[in-house]
Each structure stands twice: as structure tokens, then as C-alpha cells.
Amino acid sequence: MRKLRKIIPVWIILFIFWIGFTLQDFTLTSINVTEIVVGLVISFLVSALTSLYLLENISFKFRKKGALIGIIRFIPIYLLELIYANIDVAKKALSKDIDVSPGIIKYKTDLESDMGLYILSNSITLTPGTITMDIYEEDLKTNLYIHCIDVKDKQGVINGIKNKLENNIRRFLS
């Protein structure tokens, strides 16, 4: 029963993606029963396999009130950061004199949960111009080593990560 509770939400999400990718003209008259059945079977198999092997050690629970609102709030903030970073990297790449100062910064995070660190480090890595290189604990604090395309304003980079990403992630994770 426990395993089924892990499988069903992933199964539903995967099936919704299947529907979105396979049904081109979604009308009640154009629904292909074969595509629906294949989508149900494949999404179930994928969710069952991932829950057995990949999701077994991940403990991800929303213990805070308003966690869903926190996630909904985080998504547009992160999307805006992605847009700004893409524009900034494009400007730097297309300018005649490339004025960048790449480097590595050490970022101390207050996030304690593995899922929080996972979301933060992947959010940083998926943003153009930055890559999370390493995560490790030192002096009872978790540190992220981040390679940035431009570290002229090191404190600005750190404040941006803290204010825009980490604080918003903390709102929906325990």
C-alpha cells in the first residue's frame, strides 16, 4: 500500500504529460483509445520502476502550511531569473569585447534538507552562466561551490542566490 501511494501521484503526472505530448487536437471526437491505454501502461511502468529504485531514499514532505503556495510562488520567480540570466549571457556572448571575470564562489546555505539542497543546486546549475560544482559540509554548514561566468560582484551573486532562490525554497520545504 505504501508503494502504491508513491506510484499513483507520479503515474498521474506522467500520464498528464503523455496526454499533452501525444494528443495534438484534443477534442472528444478525436481521442484515440489506443494512445490512452498505451499512455496509461507506459506511465504506470515508468512510475513503478522509478519509485522502486530512484525514489526510495528521498524523503520529501510538505510539512509547512502554505507549501503549495510557496511552490507556485517560486516558479515565476525562478522563470524570471532564467530569463534575466539568458539575456545577460547572450549580451556577454554577442558583445565585441567580452568583459567577463569567471570564477568560483563559496556559498554557505542555511538549507538543511537534502531535497532543499537538491532544488537549490539544480536551480543554480540550470540558470545560464552558473554551475554548482560541489556540495559539502564544513563547520556544520553546507557549502556550495558555484562556478560563475562573471564574479565581479561576488556579493551581488551571493545575495541574489540567497534572496531569490534559497529564501523562496525555504518557504515550501521543512
C-alpha contacts under 8 A as a table, 3 or more apart, distances in Angstrom:
res1	aa1	res2	aa2	distance
1	M	4	L	5.06
1	M	5	R	6.41
2	R	5	R	5.18
2	R	6	K	6.71
3	K	6	K	5.21
3	K	7	I	6.25
3	K	51	S	7.43
3	K	52	L	7.84
4	L	7	I	4.93
4	L	8	I	6.04
5	R	8	I	5.68
5	R	9	P	7.29
6	K	9	P	6.48
6	K	10	V	7.06
6	K	51	S	6.43
7	I	10	V	5.49
7	I	11	W	5.89
7	I	44	F	7.63
7	I	47	S	5.54
7	I	48	A	5.62
7	I	51	S	6.17
8	I	11	W	4.90
8	I	12	I	6.15
8	I	47	S	7.78
9	P	12	I	5.18
9	P	13	I	6.28
10	V	13	I	5.15
10	V	14	L	6.04
10	V	47	S	5.60
11	W	14	L	5.21
11	W	15	F	6.01
11	W	43	S	5.54
11	W	44	F	5.28
11	W	46	V	7.81
11	W	47	S	5.33
11	W	48	A	7.97
12	I	15	F	5.09
12	I	16	I	6.17
12	I	43	S	7.90
13	I	16	I	5.14
13	I	17	F	6.37
14	L	17	F	5.09
14	L	18	W	6.13
14	L	43	S	5.44
14	L	47	S	7.62
15	F	18	W	4.82
15	F	19	I	6.17
15	F	39	G	6.12
15	F	40	L	6.16
15	F	43	S	5.56
16	I	19	I	5.13
16	I	20	G	6.20
17	F	20	G	4.96
17	F	21	F	6.15
18	W	21	F	5.25
18	W	22	T	5.95
18	W	39	G	6.00
18	W	43	S	7.68
19	I	22	T	5.36
19	I	23	L	5.63
19	I	36	I	7.52
19	I	39	G	7.40
20	G	23	L	6.00
20	G	24	Q	7.79
21	F	24	Q	7.38
22	T	35	E	7.59
23	L	26	F	5.88
23	L	31	I	7.63
25	D	30	S	7.04
26	F	30	S	6.56
26	F	31	I	6.96
27	T	30	S	5.36
27	T	31	I	6.66
28	L	31	I	5.79
31	I	36	I	7.97
32	N	35	E	5.46
32	N	36	I	6.57
33	V	36	I	5.09
33	V	37	V	6.20
34	T	37	V	5.19
34	T	38	V	6.04
35	E	38	V	5.15
35	E	39	G	5.91
36	I	39	G	5.04
36	I	40	L	6.14
37	V	40	L	5.08
37	V	41	V	6.21
38	V	41	V	5.17
38	V	42	I	6.01
39	G	42	I	5.27
39	G	43	S	5.83
40	L	43	S	5.37
40	L	44	F	6.02
41	V	44	F	5.17
41	V	45	L	6.19
42	I	45	L	5.11
42	I	46	V	6.13
43	S	46	V	5.18
43	S	47	S	6.02
44	F	47	S	5.14
44	F	48	A	5.95
45	L	48	A	5.13
45	L	49	L	6.10
46	V	49	L	5.24
46	V	50	T	6.08
47	S	50	T	5.22
47	S	51	S	5.98
48	A	51	S	5.26
48	A	52	L	6.20
49	L	52	L	5.21
49	L	53	Y	6.21
49	L	54	L	7.85
50	T	53	Y	5.30
50	T	54	L	4.95
50	T	55	L	6.19
51	S	54	L	5.72
51	S	55	L	4.72
51	S	56	E	6.17
52	L	55	L	6.57
52	L	56	E	6.10
53	Y	56	E	6.17
54	L	57	N	7.35
55	L	58	I	5.38
58	I	115	M	7.56
59	S	115	M	7.68
60	F	115	M	6.63
61	K	173	L	7.63
61	K	174	S	7.75
62	F	65	K	7.85
62	F	67	A	6.05
62	F	172	F	6.77
62	F	173	L	6.17
62	F	174	S	6.79
63	R	67	A	7.59
63	R	173	L	7.21
63	R	174	S	5.86
64	K	67	A	5.62
64	K	171	R	7.85
64	K	172	F	6.47
64	K	173	L	6.93
64	K	174	S	6.27
66	G	69	I	5.16
66	G	70	G	6.22
66	G	172	F	7.08
67	A	70	G	4.88
67	A	71	I	6.31
67	A	171	R	6.67
67	A	172	F	4.09
67	A	173	L	7.02
68	L	71	I	5.14
68	L	72	I	6.21
68	L	172	F	6.89
69	I	72	I	5.01
69	I	73	R	6.00
69	I	172	F	7.79
70	G	73	R	5.00
70	G	74	F	6.05
70	G	168	N	6.94
70	G	169	I	7.60
70	G	171	R	5.57
70	G	172	F	4.99
71	I	74	F	4.98
71	I	75	I	6.36
71	I	169	I	7.68
71	I	172	F	6.16
72	I	75	I	5.59
72	I	76	P	7.49
73	R	76	P	6.27
73	R	77	I	6.79
73	R	168	N	7.79
74	F	77	I	5.22
74	F	78	Y	6.03
74	F	165	L	7.83
74	F	168	N	5.87
74	F	169	I	7.03
75	I	78	Y	5.22
75	I	79	L	6.10
76	P	79	L	4.90
76	P	80	L	6.09
77	I	80	L	5.27
77	I	81	E	6.38
77	I	164	K	7.13
78	Y	81	E	4.97
78	Y	82	L	6.21
78	Y	123	S	7.82
78	Y	164	K	7.70
78	Y	165	L	7.21
79	L	82	L	4.98
79	L	83	I	6.28
80	L	83	I	5.04
80	L	84	Y	6.17
81	E	84	Y	5.12
81	E	85	A	6.01
81	E	127	T	7.50
82	L	85	A	5.14
82	L	86	N	6.06
82	L	127	T	5.51
82	L	128	P	7.17
83	I	86	N	5.15
83	I	87	I	6.22
84	Y	87	I	5.19
84	Y	88	D	6.11
85	A	88	D	5.01
85	A	89	V	6.06
85	A	127	T	6.43
85	A	128	P	5.67
85	A	129	G	7.01
86	N	89	V	5.25
86	N	90	A	6.00
86	N	127	T	7.76
86	N	128	P	5.89
87	I	90	A	5.08
87	I	91	K	6.13
88	D	91	K	5.18
88	D	92	K	6.29
89	V	92	K	5.07
89	V	93	A	6.05
89	V	128	P	6.78
89	V	129	G	6.41
90	A	93	A	5.06
90	A	94	L	6.00
91	K	94	L	5.27
91	K	95	S	5.94
92	K	95	S	5.47
92	K	98	I	5.96
92	K	99	D	7.14
92	K	100	V	7.47
93	A	98	I	6.91
95	S	98	I	5.97
100	V	149	I	6.57
100	V	150	D	5.15
100	V	151	V	7.95
100	V	152	K	7.98
101	S	149	I	6.53
101	S	150	D	4.58
101	S	151	V	5.72
101	S	152	K	6.18
102	P	147	H	7.31
102	P	148	C	5.63
102	P	149	I	4.38
102	P	150	D	4.64
102	P	151	V	5.88
103	G	147	H	5.69
103	G	148	C	5.61
103	G	149	I	6.76
103	G	150	D	6.80
103	G	151	V	5.92
104	I	145	Y	6.54
104	I	146	I	5.45
104	I	147	H	4.34
104	I	148	C	6.14
104	I	151	V	7.76
105	I	145	Y	5.78
105	I	146	I	5.36
105	I	147	H	6.49
105	I	148	C	7.51
105	I	151	V	7.87
105	I	154	K	7.35
106	K	143	N	6.49
106	K	144	L	5.84
106	K	145	Y	4.75
106	K	146	I	6.49
107	Y	143	N	5.48
107	Y	144	L	5.05
107	Y	145	Y	6.24
107	Y	146	I	7.28
107	Y	158	I	6.69
108	K	141	K	6.71
108	K	142	T	5.94
108	K	143	N	4.51
108	K	144	L	6.40
109	T	141	K	7.04
109	T	142	T	5.71
109	T	143	N	6.07
109	T	144	L	7.36
109	T	162	K	7.91
109	T	166	E	7.75
110	D	141	K	7.15
110	D	142	T	7.12
111	L	116	G	6.05
111	L	117	L	6.37
111	L	142	T	7.64
111	L	166	E	7.54
111	L	170	R	7.06
112	E	116	G	6.95
112	E	117	L	7.18
112	E	142	T	7.58
113	S	116	G	5.15
113	S	117	L	6.38
113	S	173	L	7.98
113	S	174	S	7.39
114	D	117	L	5.14
114	D	118	Y	6.00
115	M	118	Y	4.86
115	M	119	I	6.09
116	G	119	I	5.22
116	G	120	L	6.08
116	G	169	I	6.73
116	G	170	R	7.35
116	G	173	L	6.62
117	L	120	L	5.10
117	L	121	S	5.89
118	Y	121	S	5.39
118	Y	122	N	6.06
119	I	122	N	5.29
119	I	123	S	5.92
119	I	169	I	7.68
120	L	123	S	5.07
120	L	124	I	6.23
120	L	165	L	6.80
120	L	166	E	6.49
120	L	169	I	7.33
121	S	124	I	5.17
121	S	125	T	6.16
121	S	132	T	5.76
121	S	144	L	7.69
122	N	125	T	4.92
122	N	126	L	5.89
122	N	132	T	7.45
123	S	126	L	5.28
123	S	127	T	6.34
123	S	165	L	7.74
124	I	127	T	5.32
124	I	130	T	6.15
124	I	131	I	6.26
124	I	132	T	6.36
124	I	161	I	7.96
125	T	128	P	7.36
125	T	130	T	5.60
125	T	131	I	4.21
125	T	132	T	5.39
126	L	130	T	7.63
126	L	131	I	7.51
127	T	130	T	6.06
127	T	131	I	7.84
129	G	148	C	5.71
129	G	149	I	4.97
129	G	150	D	7.79
130	T	146	I	6.62
130	T	147	H	5.52
130	T	148	C	4.54
130	T	149	I	6.38
131	I	146	I	5.55
131	I	147	H	5.20
131	I	148	C	6.74
132	T	135	I	7.76
132	T	144	L	6.67
132	T	145	Y	5.94
132	T	146	I	4.45
132	T	147	H	6.44
133	M	144	L	7.38
133	M	145	Y	5.46
133	M	146	I	5.59
133	M	147	H	6.72
134	D	144	L	5.73
134	D	145	Y	5.16
134	D	146	I	7.37
135	I	142	T	6.97
135	I	143	N	5.67
135	I	144	L	4.60
135	I	145	Y	6.47
136	Y	142	T	5.69
136	Y	143	N	5.49
136	Y	144	L	6.75
137	E	140	L	6.17
137	E	141	K	5.49
137	E	142	T	4.33
137	E	143	N	5.95
138	E	141	K	5.42
138	E	142	T	6.29
138	E	143	N	6.98
148	C	151	V	6.17
150	D	153	D	7.75
151	V	154	K	4.95
151	V	157	V	7.34
153	D	156	G	5.19
153	D	157	V	6.48
154	K	157	V	5.22
154	K	158	I	6.37
155	Q	158	I	5.01
155	Q	159	N	6.00
156	G	159	N	5.07
156	G	160	G	5.99
157	V	160	G	5.09
157	V	161	I	6.30
158	I	161	I	5.27
158	I	162	K	6.15
159	N	162	K	5.01
159	N	163	N	5.83
160	G	163	N	5.33
160	G	164	K	5.58
160	G	165	L	7.42
161	I	164	K	5.59
161	I	165	L	5.19
161	I	166	E	6.19
162	K	165	L	5.91
162	K	166	E	4.92
162	K	167	N	6.05
163	N	166	E	6.36
163	N	167	N	5.54
163	N	168	N	7.55
164	K	167	N	6.41
164	K	168	N	6.41
165	L	168	N	5.43
165	L	169	I	6.12
166	E	169	I	5.07
166	E	170	R	6.13
167	N	170	R	5.13
167	N	171	R	6.59
168	N	171	R	5.24
168	N	172	F	7.37
169	I	172	F	5.84
169	I	173	L	6.37
170	R	173	L	5.19
170	R	174	S	7.00
171	R	174	S	7.91
